[in-house]
């Protein structure tokens, strides 16, 4: 089994995965574009605060997209969805010809973009309920243990073993569409509301008016999934969304973190994608449309910092 892995990104999830994999003894290289994050890794390593409050620092290598002297067998893509096209083009020179990149990104369309550049044999799709809050560049607060669910793929076993050795819970499935849409339903209900209201996930379920909005969003998204013949991995999309908000009560959603930093968000790959697909399927999605417009308005008023 290889002892090296490439993490693409330098935000909360990239820092979390880099720290966990480094803690297990793997040599972790990070490729990113956010200078503050990369500088933090170089000077202080990847810093992880566990749920018990303990903080640990783990070494990582920062590599430059301008200079590359090696290729990787395995990479984990953890950039924002709006950066996927650039990442796909960059990965052509960093991934071995028979290497695999695992995307654990939010939203729709990431797989297709990566496959356009790398081919389907080198792209693996997964979702994770593991979360983290970026406290400062290179320093992340763990959101507790989740599950990484990955679509089965030839040559995946060594990467699964690496993740398991790093303490992640990994599950393999034959087909990922159900899980991708299952997470999309939840993300569409939690992320924009938390970002607009600027509250942690748990605060969403404390207010019945907000919970009602979450329910409308979840039902709209599940209706679009149904029109596309996608079966969700749970029976009740509303309860599934509320349960995740409860389970991740202390988390700031990724969209809230982006809004607070004045960074671009993934609204177009989440609620915006649902809105557009609803149009093609003849399904009204007024709540997803409103979330998309409100987040666009918030972001347009903020200075843009290009953070992974």
Buried (B, 14 or more C-beta within 10 A) or exposed (E): EBEBBBBBBBBBBBBBBBBBBBBBEBEBBBBBBBEEBBBBBEEBBBBBBEEEEEEEBBBBBBBEBEEEEEBBBBBBBBBBBBBBBEBBEBBEEBBEEEBBBBBBBBBBBBBEBBBBBBEEBBBBBBBBBBBBBBBEBBBBBBBBEBBBBBBEBEBBEBBBEBBEBBEBBBEBBEEBBBBBBBBBBBBBBBBBBBBBBEBBBBBBBEEEEBBEBBBBBBBBBBBBBBBEEBEBBBEEBBEBBBBBBEBBBEBBBBBBBBBEBBBBBBBBBBBBBBBBBBEEBEBEBEBBBBBBBBBBEBBEEBEEEEBB
